[in-house]
Amino acid sequence: MSEPKTFEDNFQEFVKSIEKNTASFFEGVADTFVGKAESLRDGTEFEPVELPRDLAAHKNSQTEWWYYTGHGKTDSGKEFGFELVFFKRRTDEDKFSLVPLRLFGNPLYFAHFALTDVTEKKFRYAHRKSANGIFDLPASASEKHFHLRLGDWSLRESHGTHILRATANNIVWEANLKPTKPPVLNGKEKLGVSYKDEGQASRYFSYTRMEMEGDMIINGEPEHFTGSAWMDREFGTWTPTERQKGWDWFSIQLDNNCEIMCYQLRDSEGNPSPFSSGTYVNENGDFEPLSNKDFKIEPTGFWKSAKTNATYPSGWKVKCERFGLDLTVTPVIEDQELDTRGTTMIVYWEGACEVQGKAGEFDVGGRAYVELVGYDRSHDQPNLAYFLMGNQFEFVS
């Protein structure tokens, strides 16, 4: 004979019933006004990358991004790092609590732009979003050709050259990037299929060395610059697991004309996932995939943000015995944190770094960009009002 239900049991059942009915109501509203949600799994989730097709946007990808970072120097001798990234997100399966996010836009477009002034030790960034609503900046991502825009920011390709444009406060930044090596198809089978966990993968390729030339206008004064850049492209439909609570990602360009990309996925306890991986590229452009056992990332220090109180690793030893690499990676300035809770709903650190170390018996130097995600956990409880009100932000550190 079963125990009689207590008041607390009955109350919990009542609350669950209310939540279920409320969720069904909002789903009905979303179905009526913006259409039914799609699974976004069309059977192509694990197909190899196809170029140039996969530079363009994909209708059925839940998440995709075009990520550029690099290092430049103006004709007057000022050194800087940059980050410019565009995101497109299908919101069919996303919710704020019980409210389907597709009620507010599907797809949503986001973009982040950051400049690290190495000479003056300053960090500036801006971030935007758009659902192409009445008060939003116009946004688009072509599925036929590589062309994206969000307001007056844009990415596009013409005759093999990637053309970038972004603005922030009193800055206009424009650059042409030309790949000097063939694209690298990341993943253990060298097909561009990058597994993040069992049955969960993105399609992922990179241009690991791009010759950069451009101009930026600061306070009305134009400055010509040259340098080197890196482009990462990922897209697909995957479900984050407990082994994907954060990551440490490195793109390293060495002055011996070799590159290494490696990332360490972390669980909620900070333990690295066996699905962490990377790619090594030699001076001729030949590349080899790296498993999680092929490299080691060890922090050499830490930095605590005065704005968010998040504590990040700051400085690293990156070792890859398979290719004789023993590298020290050092941020050019500590504070390169971006608070993008008003757009992509996360706080993360992404910054320009210097590299020194050994490649076999030889001394080697270089430049890197490092991305640290998951050290701030505010995205575990996103604020709907903050997200809706946040449209265009610009900051200087």
N, C-alpha and C positions, 0 to 999 in steps of 0.2 A: 504493500500500500504506500503510495507516494506521500511525501510530506506536504501539508497545506502551504500554499504560497503566502509569503509575508507581504506586508505593505510595500516594502522596498522592492520585492520581486515584481509586484503589480505595477509599481511606479516606473520601473525600468522598462517593462514591456510597453507601457503607455508612451514613454518617451521615444522608444524605438519605432512605435507605430506612427507617431507624429512625424519623426524624421523621414520615415519611408514615404509617407503620404506627401510631405513637403518636397522631397526629392522627385517624386513622380510628377508633382505639379510643375516644378521648374523644367523638368525634361519635356513635359507636354508643351509648355510655353516655347521652349527652344525648338522643338520639332515643328511647331506651327509657324513660327516667325522666321527661323533661319535654316530649317531643314534638319533631317535626322543625322545623327552622328555616324561616321564611317569608321571602320576598324583600321583603315589605312594600311592594311596588310594585303597586298595584291599578288603575292607569290614571287616578287622580285627582290625580297629583302637580302638575299645572299648571292645575288648575281654579281659577276665581276664588274669593275668600273669600266666604262666605255667613254673614251675621249675622242673628239671634244664634246660629245653630247652631255657628259655629266658636269661640265662647268655650269651649264644652265640650270634653272630651277626645276623641281619635280613636283607635280601636282599632288601625288599621294605620299610624299614623305612627311612624316609628322614633324621632324626637326631637321633643319639644314642650316649650315653656316658657311661663310666665305671669310677666312681669317688671314689678315695680313699683319706682319710685324717686320721691323727692320731698323737699320741704323744708318744715319746720314751725317753729312758734314757740309755746312754752307761754304760759299766761296770766301766768306770773311773768317772762317775757322771755327764757327760754332757747331758743337756736336749735339746730336739728339737721337732719341729712339722714338718710334711711333708704333701705334696699334690702331688698325681700322678693321672692324668686323661688322658684317651684316648677318642677321638671323631672319629666318622665316619659320613660323610655327603654325601648323594646323592644330586647332584647339578642340577637335571633335571629342576627345576623351578627357579633356582638362576640366577641373572644377575648382571653384573657390568655395570650400565647405560643401553646401548642397546646390550651389548655383553653377550651371554649365558656363564655362568661359566663352563658349562660342556665341553666347548672347551678346558679348561685347566686341566680337570680331573673329572672323575665320577666313583667311589666315590673319595672324598678327605679324607685323614687321618690326624689327628692332635694329639699332645700330649703335656701336660704341666707337669713340675716337679718343685717343690719348696721345699726348706728346710729353716726352721726358726730356727736359732741357739739361743735358749733361754738364754743359759749361756753367750755367747759373744754378744748378741743383734745384730745379723747379719741376713740378708735375702738374699738368693740366689735362682734364678730360671732359668729355661731353657725351650724353647718351640720349637717344630718341626712341619713340615707338609710334606706330600708326596702325590703325585698323581701317584706314581710308574713310573715317567718319567725317561728319560735317566740320568738326573743329580740328581735324588731324592734318598733318602734312601729307601730301600725296606720296604714295609708295607703290612700287611695282617690282616684280621679279619675273623676267621673261623665261618661258619654258622652251623657247626656240633658239635663243642666243644668249650669251653671257652679258646680261645688262640688268643692273639693279639700281634703284634710286629710293631715297627717303628724303623728301624735301630737296635741298640743294646738295645733299651728299649723294655720291654715285660710285659704282664700280662697273666697268665694262671692259670688253676685249676688242681690239682691232688689229688685224694683221699680226697676231701673235704677241701683241703688247697689251698688258693690263693697265688700264687708265683709272686712277683713283682720285676722288675729290671729297674733301670734308672741310667744315668750318667750325670755329668755336670762338665765342666772344669776338675779339679783334683779330682773329687769325683766319686766313684762307690758305688751305694746304692742298696742293695738286702734285701728283707724281705719275710718271710712266715707269712701269716695271717690265723688264724683258727677261724671260727665263734664259739662263745660260747653261742649264742642264735639262735633260728630259724629265717629265713628271715621274714621281716615285709612287708606286702603288703599295700602300702600307698593308700589313697583315702577313701572317705566317706563310701563306701560299703565293704571295706577291701578286695578288689579284685585286687588291684594294678592299678586301673584306676584312674588317677589323673587329674581332670578337671581344665584347666587353664582359660576357658571362656566357653560361650555357644557353645556346639558342638566341643570344642577343648580340646583334652586330650592327655596325654602321658601315657604309662605304666611305673610304678615307684615302685621299691622295694628297700629295704635297709637291710644290715647287720649292726645292730647298735652297736654291741660290738664284736670285733675280737681280739683274743690274738695275739700279734705280737712278732716275734723274727727275728733277722737278723744281718747283718754285713754291715758296710760301710768303705770304704777306702778313706782317705783324705791325699793327698800328700804322698801316699805310705804306710801310717800307718793304719792298720786295727783296727776297733773298733766294738766290739760286743754290741748289744743293745736289749732291750725288751721294751714292751709297749702295748698300746691299739689302735685299729684302727676302722674306720667306712667306709662302702662301700655303695654308692648310684648307682643305675642302672636305667637309663631312656632311653626309645626309643619310636619312633612313628613318625607320620606325622601330624603336626598341624600348624596352621597359627597364628602367633602372632597378637594380636589386640592392640587397643589403651590403653587397661588396662594392657598391658604387656611391658611397656617401661623399666622396671628394676625390681630388686628384692633384698631383704635382706633375706638370708637363714642361718639358725642356726642348727648345729648338736651338741647336748650337752650330754655328758656322765657324770653322777653324781656318786659320790663315795658311794651312797647307792645302786648302781647297777641298777639304772633306767636311761632311756634316753628320751630325747624329741627332735624331729625334728619339726621345724616350719619355714615357709617362708611367707613373705609379698610381694605380687606383687604390683607394683606401676605404675600409669599412668604418663603421661608427666608432670603433675603438682605435682607429688609426693603423690597423694592420694592413699590409699590402696584399692586393689580390693576385692570385696566380695568373690572371688575365692581363696584368700589366705587360706592356710590350714596347717595341720601338723599331727603328730602322737606322742602319748605318749606310752612308753614301760615300763612295770613294771619289778621288779626284777626277775620274773619267765619267762619273755619273752612274756607275754600276752600284746596285744597292742590295743589301741583305737584311732580312727581318731579324729582330732581336726578341728573344723570349724574356720572361721576367727573370730568368736565371743568368742572362747574359750581361746584366748591368746592375749597378748598385748606386742608390742615391742616399747620401747621408748629410743631414743638416750640420752646419758648423756654427750656427748662431740662431738667434730669434729676435723678432721685432714685434712690439705691441702697438697697435693703432690707438692713438689718443681719441679718434673719432668714434670707433665702433667697439673698442676694447678687445678685438680679435687679436690673437697672437699667431704670427706666421713664422715659419722657418725663414732665415735670412742669411744666405750663404750656404754653399753645398760642395761636397765632394761627389763627383760623378765618375764612376769607374766602369770600364768595359774591357775586361782582360782579353776577350776574344779578338779585339782589334787594337790592343795595347794602349788604351786610353786611360789616363789618370789625370782628371781635370778638376780645377777649383773654379767655381762659378760664384761671382760676387756682384750683388746689385750695385748699379752706379749711384743710386740713392735709395734709402730704406723705404720711404713713403711713396709707393706706387700702387696704392689701394684705390679701387673703384667701387663706389656705393651706387649700384644700379637697381635698387629696390623699386624705383618708380617706373622701370621699364622691364628688364628681364628678371626682376625680383630677387637678385642675389647681391651679395658683397663679395668681391674677390680681389686678389692681388695679381697684377700682371705688369712685369717690368723689364726694362733693359738691364743687361748684365755684362760684365767683362769676364773673360775666360783666360786662365793660364794653366799650364801643366805639361804633360808629356804625351807624345804619340810615339810609342815604342821608345827608341833611344833618343829621340829628338825633342827639344823644347818646342812648345807650340802655344800660340795665343789665339784669341778669337773673340767673338761676340755671341751673345745668347739672348733669348727671351724666355722668361719663366712665367707660368701661370699656376696659381695656387687657388683651388676652389674647395670649399667645405670647412674652412677654419672658422668662419662666421656662420652660425646656424639660424640666422633670422628668417631664412627662406622656409624653415620648417613650419613657421606660423605666418604666412604671408598676410599682409594687410590690404584688403580689397580697396578701401578708400584711398590709401596711399598710391596703389597701382593705378586706379582710375584717374587720379588727379595728376599723376606724374606723366608728363608728355615730353618735355625737352629741358634738360638740365646741363649746366656747365659749371665746372669747379676748377679752382686753382689751389694747389697745395704748396 
